[in-house]
Amino acid sequence: MPLLNQTALLLIGLLLAAWTVGACWFVLQARGRARRAEAVQRQARRLARLIDESPALPLLVRADGRIEGPSRLAGWLGFDAMPEYLSELDAGDRGLGAQELAELSEAVRRAQKTATPFRMAITPRKGARSLAAHGHLADPQVSPGGAALVWFFDFSDSAVELVKLRAETSNAKADFAGLSGLIEAAPLPMWFRGPDFKLRLVNSAYVKAVGAANAEAVIAQGTELIEPVDGLSAAQVARQAHARKVPVERSMLATIKGQRRALRVTDLPLGDEGVAGYAVDIEEMEEITRQFRRFREAQREMLDTLSAGIAQFDEKRNLVFANQPFLRIFAVPHAWVIDTPPFDRVIDRMRDGGRLPEVRDFPEWRRERQGWFLSREPVEESWHLSDGTHLRVIAQPMPDGGMLMIFEDRTEQLQLSATRDTLLRTRTATFDNLFESLAVFAPDAKLQLWNRRFAADWGLDEAFLATHPRADVLLNQIASQLKRPAQVGTIAQVIQGATLERKQRSGRLTLADGRHLAIAGVPLPDGNGMLTVLDITDSQKAELALRERNAALVEADAVKTRFIANMSYEFRTPLTSIGGFAELLQSGLAGQLTDQQNEYVDAILASVERLGEQIENVLDLSQSEAGTLPLAQDRVEMFPLLTEVVHEREERLTAAKLTLDLRGDKSAGVVTGDARRLRRAFGQLIDNAIAATPEGGRILVEASRKPGARLQVVVSDNGCGMEPEVLARALDGLRVSADGRAVERRQGLGLPLVRQLVEAHGGTLELMSEPGLGTAAIVVLP
């Protein structure tokens, strides 16, 4: 029993020891795990702190769209806490915009499916932050299942600096572009040399000046604008300017576009960068300088030709020029002027020569004249010399401080003025004894001169005229004497035309007492205007009598025209009866006629026909002159009409042994008019050509349509032709003989009738004739 108890106790002890050991081991393991968990927690807190302090914040986007991210990132995006899903980042007034969220979602989806990384810039709605998002597929240990990890970087400060740098860069580029454009557009050649003093940049003006194709060719070939001077090339001069560190300016000649031009060349050192240069074309300035010298020489030569004495003083009050009249007036030798004496010595020499006016205090008088140099306005005065010479002196201050003195000898002018006064008195006496009324008005319409007849005709008081009234005041005084006071405007127009418009005008007036006056305005050489008034009462009465006689003659001519027209109608009735009876006799109604009787009858019929034509011509001519000629308004084809007229005269052409050439066709067109009278007009022209053309001659009739849709018909012959005065008489109806002399009036009235008929149709008739060459009649119809 005791042995069992000992064994049991030993086992219990061993169990207790094992339990104790196990308990200790479990305690130790628990403490190790606690320490490891605490270390992991400390490391997680440290990593979370590092993430919070990091400039880049992560955003984990799972495959189902859920997101995980730090609260700091939520603040960047404008949220108090991070939303649960990616689509919730667009919260209206917070988060991302719809467009940016759509782009981010698409990039995240592509990264989740194809592991394609992406980068994009994001600007949240609230705040002034600029975020950069870099996304890629998340490591499976971070998040299994195809999540995407997006890192956000805040580059707001960098963006502001970038915007600033971009603005500065843009401004610098704009300034450089403007400067480059200015240099390129500069009209003067400009260039830049590098540290090696070779050309690196030239503008277009430089390229044009050296005649190169472009700037690259100039730089590649090293074409210099400036030629070497005194053994120094342009590059060597630039090296000297760079070494001295001061600009070098020089004037020289160079060949520009094939011409030698004067240039002012400047080399400007730019520190270690190189040397810039430009060339200013001073050829025009040099030419202006040369022209100024020539102008000054020409001016002084011109001043020598003047009658007035000229003395020029410089800013130091020294005499630098004096013309010949000055030397002659003041008896000064030219050698004395070359020494450029001062103003005081010049005045003293004038006094010594007795060429100054007598004054009481000469020093004071001279000091006053010295003050002319300080005057701003010209000074003028008169010098009366002891020998009777009268000088007009003008002192003209010059802009450079000098003075120009002009001495005009007016002695002769004063003598002429006295003579002029005598002539004026003579003219006044002449005016007063003229038959016409005369008055002279100035350009301002004031009365200057008048004669006694003017005052008497208009009943004007001498005291009133002595006030030299204006034309309107004067006309108000004489308006009551006119039969029609409104006619005073005619006098005003005549005066205005003579004084202001410088034109001669005339008119007629009727006075209340029945007199008739003719007025005329004559411009005078001195700018004034003279009004002449002449009493034409007697001539007016004679003119009225002539007008009444002329009216009676016109009425008599109208009676003659009506008589001719009436007689033409009266002749037709017996003429028609004679023709009718002759035709009855010719037909054998009264019995068979002998051959001699038939000849008599034929002669009667021919005479009846000819007399009928003449009666028609007389009637048409009289009606045309009276303006009562009736015309048909038919469409007339001209070429067929001309063909008929020519065929009617075939027998006469054959008998006269003449050739007639008819040219034209239906392209001549049609005209609107009276076919019968047009046939008569062209027939008369052809008859005249037949009569004026000798045997074997040739007649041409040509119809054509001219520009402007006008028809032209030419009837010409190669007869003997006519002199111009004979041609004019032919148009008046005189018969023209073969030798070109007018012998008698043609039967049928000839060309005057043709002209009347053509003009009645709105056309024109023109005759051209040369002796020995023939005559051409040109008819133009609309």
C-alpha positions in Angstrom: 0.0 0.0 0.0 2.7 2.5 0.9 4.5 1.5 -2.4 1.4 2.2 -4.4 1.0 5.5 -2.7 4.5 6.5 -3.5 4.1 5.5 -7.1 0.8 7.3 -7.4 2.4 10.4 -5.8 5.3 10.1 -8.2 2.9 10.0 -11.2 0.9 12.8 -9.9 4.0 14.8 -9.4 5.2 14.0 -12.8 1.8 15.0 -14.2 1.8 18.2 -12.2 5.3 19.0 -13.4 4.4 18.3 -17.0 1.3 20.4 -16.7 3.4 23.1 -15.1 5.9 22.9 -17.9 3.2 22.9 -20.5 1.5 25.8 -18.8 4.7 27.7 -18.8 5.3 26.9 -22.4 1.8 28.1 -23.4 2.3 31.2 -21.3 5.6 31.8 -23.0 4.1 31.2 -26.5 1.1 33.5 -25.7 3.5 36.3 -24.6 5.6 35.8 -27.8 2.5 36.1 -29.9 1.3 39.1 -28.0 4.7 40.8 -28.4 4.6 39.9 -32.2 1.1 41.2 -32.5 2.1 44.4 -30.7 5.1 44.8 -33.0 2.9 44.2 -36.0 0.4 46.8 -34.7 3.3 49.3 -34.1 4.6 48.6 -37.6 1.1 49.0 -39.1 0.7 52.3 -37.3 4.1 53.4 -38.5 3.3 52.4 -42.1 -0.1 54.2 -41.8 1.7 57.2 -40.4 4.2 57.0 -43.3 1.4 56.8 -45.8 -0.3 59.8 -44.2 2.9 61.8 -44.4 3.8 60.5 -47.9 3.3 62.9 -50.9 1.7 59.9 -52.6 -1.6 58.3 -51.3 -2.8 54.9 -52.5 -6.3 54.1 -53.6 -7.2 50.4 -53.9 -10.0 49.6 -56.4 -11.3 46.1 -56.1 -12.8 44.2 -59.0 -16.4 44.9 -57.8 -15.7 48.7 -57.7 -15.2 49.0 -54.0 -12.4 51.3 -53.0 -10.1 51.7 -50.0 -8.0 54.7 -49.2 -6.7 56.9 -46.4 -8.8 59.7 -45.0 -6.2 62.2 -46.2 -6.9 61.2 -49.8 -10.6 61.7 -49.1 -9.8 65.2 -48.0 -7.8 65.8 -51.2 -10.9 64.8 -53.2 -13.2 67.0 -51.1 -14.8 64.2 -48.9 -15.0 63.9 -45.1 -14.6 60.1 -45.5 -13.7 57.9 -48.4 -16.8 56.7 -50.3 -17.3 52.9 -50.6 -17.4 52.7 -54.4 -15.4 54.3 -57.2 -18.6 55.6 -58.9 -19.4 57.6 -55.7 -16.4 59.9 -56.3 -18.8 62.1 -58.3 -20.9 63.7 -55.6 -22.3 66.7 -57.4 -20.4 69.6 -55.8 -17.5 67.4 -54.5 -15.2 64.8 -55.8 -14.4 64.4 -59.4 -16.2 65.7 -62.4 -18.2 63.3 -64.6 -15.7 63.4 -67.4 -12.6 62.9 -65.2 -14.4 60.0 -63.3 -15.3 58.3 -66.6 -11.7 58.5 -67.8 -10.4 57.2 -64.4 -12.9 54.4 -64.3 -12.0 53.4 -67.9 -8.2 53.4 -67.0 -8.8 51.4 -63.8 -10.9 48.8 -65.7 -8.2 48.5 -68.4 -5.5 48.0 -65.7 -7.6 45.4 -63.9 -8.2 43.4 -67.1 -5.0 43.9 -69.1 -2.5 45.1 -66.4 -1.9 48.2 -68.4 -0.5 51.0 -66.3 -1.8 54.5 -66.7 -1.1 58.1 -65.8 -3.5 61.0 -65.8 -4.0 64.4 -64.2 -7.0 65.1 -62.0 -8.4 68.3 -60.6 -11.1 67.9 -57.9 -14.1 70.1 -57.9 -13.4 71.8 -54.6 -10.1 73.2 -53.7 -7.2 74.3 -55.8 -5.3 71.0 -55.9 -3.8 69.4 -58.9 -3.5 65.6 -58.6 -1.5 63.2 -60.6 -2.9 59.6 -60.7 -0.5 56.7 -61.5 -2.3 53.3 -61.6 -1.4 49.7 -62.2 -2.6 46.2 -61.3 -2.2 45.5 -57.5 0.0 42.7 -56.3 -2.0 39.6 -55.3 -0.4 39.7 -51.8 -1.9 43.2 -51.4 -5.3 42.4 -52.8 -6.0 39.2 -54.6 -8.8 39.0 -57.2 -7.6 41.6 -59.8 -7.7 44.8 -57.9 -6.1 48.0 -59.2 -3.8 50.2 -57.1 -3.9 54.0 -57.9 -1.3 56.3 -56.4 -2.3 60.0 -56.1 0.4 62.7 -56.1 -0.4 66.3 -55.1 1.6 68.5 -57.4 -0.4 71.7 -56.8 2.7 73.7 -55.9 4.5 72.3 -58.9 1.6 73.1 -61.1 1.6 76.7 -60.0 5.3 76.9 -60.6 4.8 75.1 -63.9 2.1 77.6 -64.9 4.4 80.4 -63.9 7.3 78.9 -65.8 5.1 78.3 -68.8 3.9 81.9 -68.7 7.4 83.2 -68.4 8.5 80.9 -71.2 5.6 82.1 -73.4 6.4 85.7 -72.7 10.0 85.1 -73.4 9.1 83.3 -76.7 6.8 86.2 -77.6 9.5 88.7 -76.8 12.0 86.8 -78.7 9.6 86.3 -81.6 8.8 90.0 -81.6 12.5 91.0 -81.4 13.3 88.5 -84.1 10.4 89.7 -86.3 11.5 93.3 -85.7 15.1 92.5 -86.7 13.9 90.6 -89.7 11.6 93.3 -90.8 14.1 96.1 -90.2 14.8 98.0 -93.4 18.5 98.2 -92.5 21.0 95.3 -92.7 21.7 93.8 -89.2 23.9 90.9 -88.2 25.4 89.0 -85.3 28.8 87.5 -84.9 29.7 84.7 -82.4 32.7 84.5 -80.2 34.7 83.4 -83.2 33.6 86.7 -84.9 32.0 84.8 -87.8 28.5 85.6 -89.0 25.9 83.6 -87.2 22.7 85.6 -87.9 21.7 88.0 -90.6 18.3 89.6 -91.5 16.5 89.8 -94.8 17.8 93.3 -95.4 21.4 92.0 -95.2 20.6 89.2 -97.6 19.1 91.6 -100.1 22.0 94.0 -99.7 24.6 91.3 -100.6 22.4 89.8 -103.3 22.4 86.3 -101.7 19.7 83.7 -102.1 19.0 83.3 -98.3 20.5 83.8 -94.9 21.8 80.3 -94.7 23.9 80.9 -97.8 25.3 84.2 -96.4 26.3 82.5 -93.2 27.7 79.4 -94.9 29.8 81.5 -97.3 30.7 84.2 -94.8 29.6 86.9 -97.2 30.5 90.3 -95.8 28.5 93.5 -96.5 31.4 95.8 -95.6 34.5 95.8 -97.7 38.0 95.9 -96.1 39.2 99.4 -95.3 42.8 100.3 -94.6 43.6 96.5 -94.6 41.0 95.8 -91.8 38.1 93.4 -92.6 34.7 93.7 -91.0 35.5 90.8 -88.7 38.7 92.5 -87.5 36.9 95.7 -86.7 34.4 93.7 -84.8 37.2 92.0 -82.9 38.6 95.4 -82.0 35.2 96.6 -80.7 34.9 93.4 -78.6 38.4 93.9 -77.2 37.7 97.5 -76.3 34.2 96.7 -75.1 32.9 99.9 -76.7 30.8 100.4 -79.8 32.7 101.3 -83.0 31.0 103.6 -85.5 32.3 104.5 -88.9 31.1 105.9 -92.2 32.1 104.3 -95.4 31.0 103.3 -98.9 29.6 99.9 -99.8 27.9 98.2 -102.7 24.2 97.7 -102.0 22.2 95.9 -104.8 24.8 96.9 -107.3 24.9 100.5 -106.3 27.6 102.4 -104.3 25.9 103.8 -101.2 27.2 105.7 -98.1 26.7 103.7 -94.9 27.1 104.4 -91.2 28.2 101.1 -89.8 28.1 100.3 -86.0 29.7 97.2 -84.3 28.2 96.7 -80.8 29.9 94.3 -78.4 27.6 92.0 -76.4 30.0 90.7 -73.8 31.1 87.1 -74.2 28.1 86.3 -76.6 29.7 88.1 -79.6 29.3 91.3 -81.5 26.1 92.7 -83.1 26.2 95.1 -86.0 23.9 97.2 -88.2 24.4 99.5 -91.1 22.3 102.7 -91.7 22.0 103.9 -95.3 23.0 107.6 -95.1 23.2 108.1 -98.9 20.0 110.1 -98.8 21.2 112.2 -95.9 24.5 112.8 -97.7 22.6 113.7 -100.8 20.4 116.0 -98.8 23.6 117.6 -97.4 25.0 118.1 -100.9 21.6 119.4 -102.1 21.6 121.8 -99.1 25.0 123.1 -100.1 23.9 123.5 -103.7 20.7 125.1 -102.5 22.6 127.6 -100.3 24.9 128.4 -103.2 21.9 128.8 -105.6 20.1 130.8 -103.0 23.0 133.2 -102.6 23.4 133.4 -106.4 19.7 134.2 -106.6 20.0 136.8 -103.8 22.7 138.5 -105.9 20.2 139.0 -108.7 17.6 140.7 -106.4 17.2 144.4 -106.4 17.0 144.5 -102.6 20.1 144.4 -100.4 20.5 141.2 -98.3 22.8 140.9 -95.3 22.9 137.6 -93.2 24.3 137.5 -89.7 25.0 134.2 -87.8 24.3 133.4 -84.2 27.5 135.2 -83.1 26.1 138.4 -84.8 28.9 138.3 -87.5 28.2 139.1 -91.1 28.5 135.9 -93.1 26.9 136.9 -96.4 26.0 140.0 -98.3 24.6 140.2 -101.8 25.7 142.5 -104.6 22.9 145.1 -104.1 23.9 145.4 -100.4 27.5 146.0 -101.4 26.3 148.6 -104.0 23.9 150.4 -101.7 26.3 150.8 -98.8 29.6 151.0 -100.9 31.1 148.0 -99.1 33.9 146.0 -100.7 33.5 142.2 -101.0 36.9 141.6 -99.3 35.6 143.4 -96.2 32.6 140.9 -96.0 35.0 137.9 -96.2 36.4 138.9 -92.8 32.9 138.4 -91.2 32.8 141.6 -89.3 30.4 141.9 -86.3 27.1 143.7 -86.4 28.5 146.8 -84.6 31.3 147.3 -87.2 28.8 146.9 -90.0 26.6 149.7 -88.5 29.6 151.9 -87.9 30.7 151.5 -91.6 27.2 152.4 -92.8 27.3 155.5 -90.7 30.8 156.5 -92.0 29.5 156.1 -95.6 26.5 158.3 -94.9 24.0 155.5 -95.4 22.2 155.8 -92.1 19.4 158.2 -91.1 20.4 161.1 -89.0 19.7 160.3 -85.3 20.3 162.3 -82.1 21.8 159.5 -79.9 23.6 157.1 -82.2 24.9 154.6 -79.5 21.4 154.2 -78.2 20.0 153.8 -81.7 22.6 151.1 -82.4 21.8 149.2 -79.1 18.1 149.2 -80.1 19.0 147.6 -83.5 21.1 145.0 -81.7 18.0 144.0 -79.8 16.6 142.8 -83.1 18.5 139.6 -82.7 16.4 138.8 -79.6 13.1 139.6 -81.3 10.7 136.8 -82.1 8.9 138.7 -84.8 10.2 140.5 -87.9 10.9 144.2 -87.4 10.3 146.7 -90.1 11.2 150.4 -90.3 12.0 153.1 -92.9 15.3 154.9 -93.3 15.3 158.3 -94.9 18.9 159.1 -95.9 20.3 162.5 -96.4 20.7 162.1 -100.2 16.9 161.5 -100.6 17.1 157.8 -100.7 14.3 156.0 -99.0 15.1 152.5 -97.6 12.6 150.0 -96.3 14.5 147.8 -93.7 13.2 144.4 -92.5 15.0 142.5 -89.8 14.0 138.8 -89.9 15.3 136.8 -86.9 16.5 133.3 -87.8 15.8 130.1 -85.9 19.5 129.5 -85.3 19.9 132.8 -83.4 21.1 134.8 -86.4 19.3 137.5 -88.4 18.5 138.4 -92.0 18.4 142.0 -92.9 16.6 143.2 -96.1 17.2 146.7 -97.5 14.7 147.7 -100.2 15.3 150.9 -102.1 11.8 152.4 -102.4 12.9 155.8 -103.8 11.7 154.9 -107.3 8.5 153.3 -105.9 7.5 156.5 -104.1 8.1 158.4 -107.4 5.9 156.0 -109.2 3.3 156.3 -106.5 3.1 160.0 -107.1 2.8 159.4 -110.8 0.0 156.9 -110.0 -1.9 159.5 -108.0 -1.7 161.8 -111.0 -3.0 159.0 -113.3 -5.8 158.3 -110.9 -6.9 161.9 -111.0 -6.8 161.8 -114.8 -8.8 158.6 -114.9 -11.4 160.1 -112.6 -11.8 163.1 -114.9 -12.1 160.8 -117.9 -14.8 158.7 -116.1 -16.8 161.8 -115.4 -17.0 162.8 -119.0 -17.9 159.4 -120.5 -21.4 158.9 -122.0 -21.8 155.6 -120.2 -22.6 155.2 -116.5 -19.6 153.5 -114.8 -19.1 152.0 -111.3 -16.2 150.0 -110.0 -16.8 147.5 -107.2 -14.1 145.7 -105.0 -14.2 142.0 -104.4 -15.9 142.6 -101.1 -18.8 144.3 -103.1 -18.0 147.8 -101.9 -18.3 150.7 -104.3 -14.8 152.1 -105.1 -15.2 154.5 -108.1 -18.1 156.0 -110.0 -18.7 158.7 -112.5 -21.1 161.6 -112.5 -23.3 159.9 -115.1 -23.8 156.9 -112.8 -25.1 159.1 -110.0 -27.3 161.1 -112.3 -28.9 158.1 -114.0 -29.8 156.4 -110.8 -30.6 159.7 -108.8 -28.0 158.9 -106.1 -26.6 161.5 -103.7 -22.8 162.1 -103.9 -22.7 162.1 -100.1 -24.2 158.6 -100.0 -21.8 157.3 -102.7 -18.8 158.8 -100.8 -19.5 156.3 -98.0 -18.5 153.6 -100.5 -21.6 151.4 -99.7 -21.8 147.7 -100.4 -23.6 146.5 -103.5 -26.7 145.3 -101.6 -27.2 148.7 -99.9 -26.7 150.5 -103.2 -29.2 148.2 -104.9 -31.8 148.8 -102.3 -31.6 152.5 -103.1 -32.1 152.0 -106.9 -34.7 149.2 -106.7 -37.6 151.7 -106.6 -36.6 153.2 -110.0 -37.0 149.9 -111.8 -40.3 148.9 -113.5 -40.0 145.6 -111.8 -38.0 146.0 -108.5 -37.3 142.2 -108.5 -34.9 142.8 -111.4 -32.4 144.3 -109.0 -31.2 140.7 -108.6 -29.9 140.9 -112.2 -27.6 143.8 -111.3 -26.4 141.9 -108.3 -25.5 138.8 -110.4 -23.6 141.0 -112.9 -21.6 142.6 -110.1 -20.9 139.2 -108.5 -19.8 137.7 -111.8 -17.3 140.6 -112.4 -15.8 140.7 -108.9 -15.9 137.1 -107.5 -16.4 134.8 -110.4 -14.2 136.9 -112.8 -16.7 136.4 -115.7 -18.4 138.9 -118.0 -22.2 139.0 -117.6 -24.8 141.3 -119.1 -28.5 142.0 -118.8 -31.2 144.5 -119.6 -33.5 146.5 -117.4 -36.6 148.6 -117.8 -37.0 151.7 -115.7 -40.3 152.9 -114.3 -40.1 156.0 -116.6 -40.0 153.6 -119.7 -36.3 153.8 -120.4 -34.4 150.7 -121.3 -30.9 150.1 -119.9 -28.2 147.5 -120.9 -25.9 146.6 -118.1 -22.6 144.6 -118.3 -20.0 143.5 -115.7 -16.3 143.5 -116.8 -13.6 141.9 -114.6 -10.7 144.3 -114.1 -7.0 143.2 -113.9 -6.6 144.5 -110.4 -9.3 142.2 -109.1 -12.1 144.7 -109.1 -15.2 144.6 -111.3 -16.7 147.4 -113.4 -20.4 147.8 -114.0 -21.4 149.7 -117.2 -24.9 151.0 -117.8 -26.0 152.2 -121.2 -29.3 153.7 -122.3 -30.6 151.6 -125.2 -34.1 153.0 -125.4 -33.7 154.0 -129.1 -32.1 150.8 -130.1 -34.7 148.8 -128.2 -37.4 150.4 -130.3 -35.6 149.6 -133.5 -35.2 146.0 -132.4 -38.9 145.7 -131.6 -39.7 146.9 -135.1 -37.4 144.3 -136.6 -38.9 141.6 -134.6 -42.4 142.5 -135.8 -41.1 142.4 -139.4 -39.5 139.1 -138.8 -42.7 137.6 -137.4 -44.5 138.9 -140.5 -42.0 137.1 -142.7 -42.4 133.9 -140.8 -46.1 134.1 -141.2 -45.7 134.7 -144.9 -43.4 131.7 -145.2 -46.0 129.5 -143.5 -48.7 130.9 -145.9 -46.4 129.9 -148.8 -45.9 126.4 -147.5 -49.7 126.0 -147.1 -50.2 127.4 -150.6 -47.7 125.0 -152.1 -49.3 122.0 -150.4 -52.8 123.2 -151.5 -51.7 123.7 -155.1 -50.1 120.3 -155.1 -53.4 118.7 -154.3 -55.1 121.0 -156.9 -52.7 119.9 -159.6 -53.4 116.2 -159.0 -57.1 116.3 -160.3 -56.4 117.7 -163.8 -53.2 115.7 -164.1 -55.1 112.5 -163.3 -57.7 113.3 -165.9 -55.0 114.0 -168.5 -53.3 110.7 -167.7 -56.6 108.8 -167.8 -57.6 110.2 -171.2 -54.2 109.5 -172.6 -54.4 105.9 -171.5 -57.9 105.7 -173.2 -56.4 107.0 -176.4 -53.5 104.5 -176.1 -55.8 101.6 -175.6 -57.7 102.4 -178.9 -61.0 103.2 -177.2 -61.4 106.3 -179.4 -60.2 104.5 -182.5 -57.0 103.2 -183.9 -54.1 105.7 -183.6 -51.3 106.2 -186.1 -47.7 105.7 -185.1 -47.1 109.4 -184.7 -50.2 109.7 -182.5 -49.0 106.8 -180.3 -45.7 108.7 -179.9 -47.6 111.8 -178.8 -49.7 109.8 -176.4 -46.5 108.1 -174.9 -44.9 111.5 -174.5 -48.1 112.7 -172.7 -48.1 109.7 -170.3 -44.3 110.2 -169.6 -44.8 113.8 -168.8 -47.8 113.1 -166.7 -45.8 110.5 -164.7 -42.8 112.9 -164.3 -45.1 115.8 -163.3 -46.9 113.5 -160.8 -43.5 112.6 -159.2 -42.6 116.3 -158.9 -45.9 117.1 -157.4 -45.4 114.3 -154.9 -41.9 115.6 -154.1 -43.1 119.2 -153.6 -45.9 117.9 -151.4 -43.6 115.7 -149.3 -41.0 118.5 -149.0 -43.6 121.1 -147.9 -45.2 118.7 -145.4 -41.8 117.8 -144.0 -40.8 121.4 -143.5 -44.1 122.0 -141.8 -43.7 118.9 -139.7 -46.9 117.3 -141.0 -45.5 114.6 -143.3 -47.5 111.4 -142.7 -45.3 108.3 -142.5 -46.4 104.6 -142.5 -44.8 102.5 -139.7 -44.3 99.2 -141.5 -41.5 96.6 -141.3 -39.4 97.2 -144.4 -36.7 94.8 -145.5 -34.0 97.0 -146.9 -32.1 94.8 -149.3 -35.2 93.6 -151.3 -36.3 97.3 -151.4 -32.9 98.4 -152.8 -33.0 95.5 -155.3 -36.4 96.7 -156.6 -35.1 100.3 -156.9 -32.0 99.2 -158.9 -34.1 96.9 -161.2 -36.4 99.9 -162.0 -33.4 101.7 -163.4 -31.8 98.9 -165.4 -32.8 100.6 -168.7 -31.3 103.9 -167.8 -28.1 102.2 -166.6 -27.8 100.3 -169.9 -28.5 103.4 -171.9 -25.9 105.4 -170.0 -23.4 102.5 -170.4 -22.9 102.3 -166.6 -22.2 99.4 -164.2 -24.1 99.2 -160.9 -22.8 96.9 -158.2 -25.4 96.0 -155.5 -23.8 94.6 -152.3 -25.4 93.1 -149.3 -27.9 90.5 -148.4 -30.8 89.9 -146.0 -28.5 90.4 -143.0 -29.0 94.1 -143.6 -32.2 93.5 -141.7 -35.4 95.6 -141.5 -36.3 99.1 -140.5 -39.6 100.6 -139.4 -40.8 103.2 -141.8 -42.6 104.2 -145.0 -41.5 101.9 -147.9 -42.8 104.2 -150.6 -40.9 107.2 -149.4 -37.8 105.2 -148.6 -37.9 103.9 -152.2 -38.2 107.4 -153.5 -35.2 108.6 -151.4 -32.9 105.8 -152.5 -34.1 106.1 -156.1 -33.3 109.8 -156.1 -29.7 109.1 -154.8 -29.2 106.5 -157.5 -30.6 108.9 -160.2 -28.2 111.5 -159.0 -25.3 109.0 -159.3 -26.4 108.0 -162.8 -26.6 111.7 -163.8 -23.1 112.5 -162.4 -21.3 109.4 -163.7 -19.8 109.5 -167.3 -20.0 106.6 -169.7 -18.2 103.5 -168.6 -18.4 104.6 -164.9 -19.3 102.5 -161.9 -21.9 102.9 -159.2 -21.8 101.1 -155.9 -24.9 100.5 -153.7 -24.0 98.8 -150.4 -26.3 97.9 -147.4 -24.8 96.7 -144.1 -25.7 96.6 -140.4 -23.3 98.6 -138.2 -22.5 98.4 -134.5 -25.4 99.6 -132.5 -27.9 97.9 -134.7 -28.0 100.8 -137.2 -28.5 100.3 -140.9 -26.1 102.0 -143.3 -26.7 102.4 -147.0 -23.9 103.9 -149.2 -24.5 105.1 -152.7 -21.2 106.1 -154.4 -20.0 106.8 -157.9 -16.6 107.4 -159.5 -17.7 110.6 -161.3 -16.0 113.9 -161.4 -16.8 114.8 -157.8 -17.6 118.3 -156.3 -15.9 121.1 -154.4 -17.0 121.6 -150.8 -19.0 124.8 -151.6 -20.6 123.1 -154.6 -21.5 120.1 -152.4 -23.2 122.5 -149.9 -25.2 124.1 -152.7 -26.2 120.6 -153.9 -27.8 119.9 -150.5 -29.8 123.1 -151.0 -31.3 121.7 -154.3 -29.1 123.2 -157.0 -28.4 121.1 -160.1 -24.8 120.2 -160.5 -23.1 120.0 -163.9 -20.5 117.5 -164.9 -17.7 120.0 -164.3 -18.8 120.5 -160.7 -20.6 123.9 -161.1 -24.0 124.6 -159.8 -26.1 125.7 -162.8 -29.8 125.5 -161.9 -32.2 124.0 -159.4 -32.9 120.3 -160.1 -36.4 119.2 -161.0 -37.8 117.1 -158.2 -35.8 119.0 -155.6 -33.2 116.2 -155.4 -31.0 116.0 -152.3 -33.1 118.3 -150.0 -36.0 116.0 -150.4 -33.8 112.9 -149.7 -32.5 114.6 -146.6 -36.0 115.5 -145.4 -37.3 111.9 -145.9 -34.3 110.4 -144.2 -34.5 112.7 -141.2 -38.3 112.1 -141.0 -37.3 108.4 -140.4 -34.9 109.4 -137.6 -31.8 108.9 -139.8 -29.0 111.0 -141.1 -27.6 111.8 -144.6 -24.0 112.6 -145.2 -22.3 113.6 -148.5 -18.6 113.1 -149.2 -17.1 114.2 -152.4 -13.6 114.8 -153.8 -13.0 116.5 -157.2 -11.9 113.8 -159.7 -12.6 110.9 -157.4 -16.4 110.8 -157.1 -19.2 111.3 -154.6 -20.6 109.1 -151.8 -24.0 109.5 -150.1 -24.2 107.7 -146.7 -27.6 107.1 -145.2 -27.9 105.8 -141.6 -31.2 104.6 -140.3 -32.1 103.3 -136.9 
